[in-house]
Amino acid sequence: MATVLICRRLPRLSRATAFSTTAKHKAESGNSKSQQKKEENPETGTTGSESAATIQLLNPLDYRVLYNPSAYATRRAASQQQGDGSNGQALCDAFTTPGPARVQHTFGATSSQALPPIRNVSSKPKSKALLRETILTCFSTAQSKEEAEKEKAEMHNSKEDPRVFQKGRPEYRSISYDRLEPVKTLPLEEGDAILRSVALGKDSQSPAAATDCFRKLSRLPVEQHAALVAEPGFDALCHSTAQNIGSFGTSELIEVLKACVRLALPPTHPLLDACENEFCRRVWDMSLDQLLLVADCWRCLERNVPSYLSILFSYANMHWKDLTLPQFVQLFYIIGEGRRSPADLMQKIESRILKYLDSFTLEEVGAVCLGLFKSLSGISDHVMRKIADRVSLQMEDMSTYALVNVLKILRYTRIDHLPILKELGKVIPARIPTINIQGIMHISLTCSSLHYFDEGILAAIATSLPSKVTYCRSKDAAKFLWSFGCLDYEPPNEEEFYSSLIEQMHRKLHEFRKFPEHLLTGLLGLAFVKRYPEELIDYALTEEFIQKTRGSKYELKKDLFTLGKSVEIECPGYQGSRLPPQLCQEITEMVLNFAEQEIYVRPEIVEAASLLESMLGGPEYMKKHMILPHMRSSDLEVHLAMDGHPVPFNFQEPIADKKLKDIGVSLTDDLMAQLIRGSFNSQSALEVENEARTPAQERGEEARAPHTGDGAALSGGPLVTKSRLQVEPKSGRDLEPPPSLAFGGQPRVVKLAIQVSNRNHYCFCSKRLLGLHCLKRRQLRQLGYVVVELPFWEWFPLLKRTRLEKLSYLHYKVFDPALLSRA
């Protein structure tokens, strides 16, 4: 008799399945489709106890039969030798040990494991119930271990991870609390005896005796600590110590505090109030090692002690030249964890950073950077570049956690350090699968904050993220969307990438009620790449959510305005909530006032506007304003008739019938080559133009008709940013509009939106336009404008040239025949 091994598709491993088969089942090799499994919500996911639930499938629809007579023949003797009590172990072995009889199984996309092979299964199990029970146990155990390991890898321990540097030098033992220090466990009976003695007032009279009681009681098993804190005897010990705390020596008081850390006393415990007051009184009589150790204990207890830290920083400010390297790094750790930046001290310690920089371990470099970042401490560009120089040379040897800390302060200071960014592109992509989700988020956010486009890094993030997305906080999901949208990058797996993040945004909707800024961040990142999830947008534009944004510590009105108006322009069929008109008017006035003071006065814009007025015939032919106020950047608007002549439209002043002025400058090939191509000599960093361009962009540009500017086709197809200007000057052209622009006197008007760009509109060291400006130009085209750019790599060098040269350049840009043909 041959054995028939039957395998069917099972649900996720967290839901073990019991099934039975009969001889009526037929193998259907052609039926390879399985039902789509919905992803489980991690917040209501299956627990260990729930995984024992069974689903009885009497007629499985998708299975395969492996017919292997030899498997039974070679195993039968061994199977029959096993007793009834060994059947369960045999079945467990079947899922962990290789063997010739293999069950082929395919899991859904949410599972990362295939069903292990099966062996040593008796041909006549004692009972179906035993078989089901054993399979469920094995599946449940395997799945729970896998999920526990994955969850452990993804979780960030905000208390322990920043302390890794303390393991690098023995000197840290005297200035920090070591949680891993071995402690001999105290028997419960001895602990009871101490509490009885304390209750009788025998062992807690003197400071030495009380200290010894705390030291011993803190060695009780960890599971007994919560019960100990509630004991009347322990409460009496704490009360007595607090009353007599002034009589304790400093070393004794530190031992009491360390015992409180081991016992995990709540940070609001009355004994800790007394300890803090006493330590504040004694600061000037303590050594720096003692001060740092006490500060570290407060951090372990998660107690906020601003008064103690203020005095500690004053002490360090007086003795800053005497700080040893470990003391200096530990002080920075305390500064960061306390989120406090003592200005007078920070001004002095940059020299200490430079002094010890080459002696720091890489973990210590990361600790110093994290302290700077958490305390929002200012640091000079010179010192930041020195740190980046050190890291760029040793990045491969640096732990990912320390490296991410360096990236945080690099992002905060906005230092454009190209060597560290290039090295990041070599080291990080291979590490991405092993980094937890928060670390990946900081890497992604660093790239976008510094406007640095590296396709290798972004593609690695996009590939790994869907399998990790359920570990994203609302902040993480929003920052990923913002980063990819800011850099205008849609990865190869864009549909899976964006759909997984949008789904996670839906799961975390309850968090956005507390952190509204994250929802707007994510939605704007999606808008950059022309994605508008209607349900999330509908919620973000409700009056309820708008009220929540007013309670945020961030100014969110402008972001609401950008989102709301973008939806109006790009989603004409949208039927959900919209911003109130009065709010739009309020924000518009605020933005325009800002533009008058900060944007319109920029030299490159003032010069372009003045020259255009002169060239076209007066202010009525050009308007300097914001065509799209929600984009918060200026435009120079010009109207041309279809015969190529400028049309007056800015009727703020009386207009005389003016014609285009002839200023008598001819455009030659030599002149244009000097004005445009020659300007690249001073922009060596921009020679990497094509390095950041994706194949999709190149294909999109080849498909379009040649034209100047960065515009895409006005169709509703996918947007492909065009960042290279195709300038082909023709010899002998003068400043009159070319006759070839006439189209039989058609009355239509071509509206030009002239963009005076700057470096902040583009990715670092490239001509790749950022997402916000892609969004703006896309919307301008959708409203009927032809976008004309004065790119900074051409216009800025011309600002130092003669007036006639600048006018020649502007005439070439405005009266390009391709503009009217595009219109």
Steps between C-alpha positions, in 0.01 A plus 500: 500500500634840408463810709337809353630833632259784442593869515273801459542869536461606860412837648774704667698305753349702782179316428572129513267285295369151550376308202396149396512324167322209336566279203255712299745794481662538158824679423434794276832612364348775292337667796783719629299801610464562870270739676639840578568539874428831661788642702436488872498815702806485729312683771236226515722218380485141610654427835657181620179378656288591202719303265359179642166559328427246226326519167348169392527468125304193389546557131825683425491647153867557434742221571757274340570127546849358518496124440817341643477130592867478595453767764264273688712187446818652636332658802239241596718295733619803692148638522357179639768482768380829653254474787176685528661776702761567234262592219499866599881521495507327163265760359703786645811348343311484175497881487862551598710221346570437130390174346428339165122539521458875451179698513494787253315802630453855387420778748344836430702813446491587868696193602876480470531126564406191305362196676796284614526138378324221684636160606449221751121519483329180602265362237236443766489788746331430829227753432415790273463722803858425608623570148321835488616599846863421425500684168344803663757499779792479260364769267416729788844462657684556173293804413521658843879464500528648154274794582676560832841512332376732228329728748811510717710598198258781412453647845716793607589510869522870570649438844770245417602564139656844568715345777694258279805727499543437875617146428807624314710617797533378861500863621125523440433261789567775753288766328198299380263239634566156357177305465693188399712493817458151652314506832462202731129431548367532854279215625138598564522388862784742568305781337200425724728505803636844404150641457391363839805657664427831332139485617624450856742794461813288552697518173423844359613738773850587377585614143738206459232250604238658276739501207575132558126424507450673165800323349377157609135552412596614149654154447166325533379325182375750244150353500474589871587869462148626431364318804786628714423865422146445630617341828438704818850415622661642189283809524617548858864466388453765232323735739774467761772556240330811363468649848866441586649551153724785613695263726588265213848520353523575127618149419217351707247721328629392158463134604140567601435663161657205316277264700200706391608451137525123545157494664359717218327742736244721324655841418247679723583299814534726810842358586632622164371850577707502815806360320485762226478787748794365697718443194426853379620629837822297485607555136793726582637250753490205258752385242419518129491120484237492774297776333497314168409170669205658680383666177519162327288342775235768452495413129458129581209589725353719223464784745513859379745694719550845342633662819766235550606516136527879510738480795694214336546706183615799703756278673618362164519853359747593772711185458461441125875498437541215747252265333652167403387334179253259671366781720455719194305235305288408803419866554386526137282195551338666803453825308325316219276284717401804703414688178679801641765710333694724742606784271799618703639145518438414136706797387805357675488133419548510125872516571463183711331325208788589272753400766353152555357433152779270384499316833126435511378153422246497220224433755613805696485712185141381458422578866634856470298557182185365662550730797537796267190402307271429795594820679468703176846638567660726248829388354727679259534386140872447560449251784218322316718456194781360713261243646374414151858464376574248775183299435534494121838328536376230742135455414531129423626437855227705665187348647180600326362653819802729543494588130132597515579731792762675288248537218252661741732786592619528138137545401440752779801715407428459125865455413555400137785257558525311173763237607282366784193494276681311226641251751150459639388387156766229502447369854131539585306316224635158602413570866143616442337153546658468847417852626187560703228719359588811701862485388391468136268795544786721625717397204219582258427830673868598494511455124190712446597769753837543333335473156737214419375254241659154503294246312686207658401607852141582409447182300634288789264677741203455267575129457523429874223725626181312402595200716575731795222752452284374788776612739476861375371758741287775350812716498705239315241445227461875449875562480548221245231649278644848540856385425414316181264775387750775581762330281236429234592131496259223418676166559476191276246351742312830525149352517588259781708765675236773496200275561664345807580842649155640423344196666719556805389864509143374519594268789665784688221750446437514875859623553452790260240645735785557745769578241319677213827620350588143400184455294566820306863401450400167347223643282725773359765239420235306309379814321854562372477174303135560402336258741191611691340245738150645523396365840811636673469834320132523589590459868795745479275777364219459753430774752580253779850436369562867421425578864755236607769661285450825690605321817822371347838646592564539126353756261285281274280754324729523197513122464122481516481772235742318269312173536153650462579703189696215341195278536283766333732524200602138451189313620202667328276204587572516873178527704635503855571771755663826393671787677266783607532802264572737787793285610636495145475879485676536836789276396527665157546842659758358739696339215488811282625718784788262551580508127513881497754499783709191423458376140438788260804686638750229406761641258455234233124563488524881518747503212296266281178697560665835427661379178181334378305823549763688305514244222125452459403867516390574854348356821167430330664218302634312802370419845712390794275300731400154618284334239448218749514650851479154660841420349663791681743594223502785249428509129562754225192485280517607135231473229581454133269520204516215253700726266768513768445858621454578870148579615432749780296357786628656822273803513609644831622812315374686188635340189625666188506311176856383513699278275793280581811707541786440262818515703716389210671184624534202268505146632779297346619147561813629668308730732254236612778243549681752718188588699366150556750227439789701634323555831539136590869554563418663831254227594726196512281332754217494250689282254327204655182597313417159364612294801171551684275456198296184487444291186130584526578869470724447199236290326235761577708782356577309183128447447423872522538760232813716550435817690660724756420514871419208721138447402334167438221439254167649596332162483387314805773238461784436745708803583865480406702799614710661230798668656733554202439811293532438127647826380587530132594861420481601139739746344388840381196529732425850624268619773182513289268198535575263211255519208459123519291544814204648316198269474258691282403754765325259732374684808615234748750599770786288630558550873860455610590421861869590528677325786819647646636187665771458759701213643234415757263401220724210398661193649851553630763508223249416227233645275229276641206720601358446848148373552346829616615682187396208278156536657491874435602476136259215441215711635604805298486294183164358604368857533616583149837663564819429309785470750823677413795464732797722561713228659741617764802346327433732205341808657714547811832531309332748262418731791865606492498564124394806300144616467494425127613143560223447753240649266622277220457195719149598611393570141626157401297334780175694451482498120598142441289369208450171683292672768219591261512167325453328836208728583 
